[in-house]
């Protein structure tokens, strides 16, 4: 099997997506910081007739899964997220030039 490298995985487009991802991550952390400093736990602010902004803490995973654990789950999920992110970056770097659709075939 021949490996093909191209600009779809590298170059300016990749850096743009990395910049967008970093910006979203920074905005997420900044808004969390704002809420933690401005709201007490369980404090609620009605934004509209169907939307409230509430400060809550989810100590588990999705829907408080493993919330009663001692904290090991945070490291597990962080490690899984890092591994998947690295795998996706490697996968994207190996896509042929100009390839927009993701490649799933094994050819």
N, C-alpha and C positions, 0 to 999 in steps of 0.2 A: 504494500500500500504506500503510495507516494503522498507525502505531506506537502500541501500547497499553502504558502503564506501570501497574504495580500493585505490591501489597505482596509478591508472591511473590519478586520480585527485590530489593526493598528492605525497609527496616524492620527490625523486631526479629529476624526469622528469619535474615536475611542477616548481621546482626551476631553472632548466635549461632554460625552456621557459621564465620564468620571467627575468632571466639574459639576454637572447637574446633580449627580448622586451626592457629592460632598456638600453642595448647597442645600439640598433637601435634608440631609442628616444634620447639618448645622442649624437650620431653621427649626427642625424638630427639637433638638436639644435646647435651643434658645427659648422656644415657647414653653417647654417643660420648666425651665428655670424661672420664667416669668410667672407661671401659674403657682409653682411651689412657694415663691416669695410673696405673692399677692393674695393667695387663698389659704384658708385654714382647711384641714381635712374635712371632707364632706360639704364644704361650703358650695352654694349653688348660685349661679347668675343666670337669670332668664334672658336669653338673647332674642327670642321671638316666641310666637305662639306654640311652636313645636320643638324648640331647640334650647337646651340648658347647658351651660358650661359648669362642670362639677369637678372638683379635685378629688380623685380616688387613687388608690394604690393597689395594683394587682401584683401580688407577690408570687404568683404562679405563672404558668404559661397560658395558653388559650383558655379562657373561661375559668381561670384559677386552677387549672390542672396542676397538680403537685404543689399547691400552695402551702401545704402543711410540712413540706420537706425542709431540711436543714440549710438549704442554699446550694447544694451541689448541682441542682438542675440549672441554675444560672450559668455555671461554667460549661455544662454539657451543651446547652442550647447555643451559647456563644461559640464553642468549638465547632459545632455543626454548621452554624452560619458562616464562620470563617472558611471552613472546608468547602462548602457549597459555593461561596463567592470566588474562591481561588479556582475551583473547577470550571465555573462559568467563564472567568477571565481567560483561562487556558483554552477552553472550547472556542470562545470568540476569536482569540488570536490565531486560531487555525482555520477559520473560515476563509474561503476563496475571496479574492478581490471582487468588490461590487456585489457581493451576495447579501441581500437584505433578509430574505427568508432564512430561518434557522435550519440547519442541516441535521436531519434525523436518520438518514439512510446510512447503511454500513458499507457502501461501495467505495 
